Amino acid sequence: MTAHPTLADVVRTLEALYPPSTAEGWDAVGLVTGDPAQPVRKVLFAVDPVATVADEAIEWGADLIVTHHPLFLRPVHSIAATTFKGSLVHRLVRAGIGLYVAHTNADAAPRGVADALADAIGLVDRSPLVPSAPDGAAHLADTGIGRVGRLEDPTTLRAFAERVAAALPATEQGVRVAGDLEATVSTVAVVGGSGDSLFDAVRSAGADVYVTADLRHHPASELRERAEFEGGTAGGPFLVDVAHFASEWPWLHYAAADLTGRLADTGTVDTRVSVRRTDPWTARIGSAHRA
Ligand SMILES: [Zn+2]
């Protein structure tokens, strides 16, 4: 007979990998649905807790979904099936599927979202962009927001952006670049998800290029204006903007492997990384005229 862990065992293991205490104060992480006593045989990993992922979990017979993004970030008065989120909760509970969220705690962790993104694009000698423990607490040395490191071989911004595009899942947005494509880049900062609040840290780290998602016009424009004013057109940091979903997706494989490894003594689970692309953007119409 094969032993399977309980949901409580799985939650304990996930909390060891991604301690809830390292989540941002505004975040909402942890177990959303599920009975701690229920056995867990199959775990599906996905970026977003959305209807298509619930479909996939139900079709596959999953007992648990682990997502990066929270289903509920703010308090709610009702989970009646009259709303899209309430309906999702009903479907999961009816199917006996737990939902567990590891968000900013998974961003910060060793082998978390930022590390997985950094590995996917080949960053070595790296450390957190904003360490969780700036005072140097040893157990948190590898924990913090984003990562900064170097490429094994300096390359052009163009070749680097192409590498990023090849390393991440395909999205309609693709990869947007701000800067001189022929400039040389070596030091790279990455932040999975929306990263335009970290520009000061990126500049302080001396990054030649910053890979993140959801960059808006004004922050991006001002960052490049300042860089060109101070360092000329070849001056960094340059920007590589990827789809939010794509920037966080590489972590799912790490989470699946690390959960399986840590549970080995408790029991076996079958894991799967969702194949549903939950990036909300479904098409891109190229501009008709190029200046
Ligand atoms: Zn995100």
Residues whose N, C-alpha, C, O or C-beta is under 5 A from the ligand:
A	BS01	ZN	G193
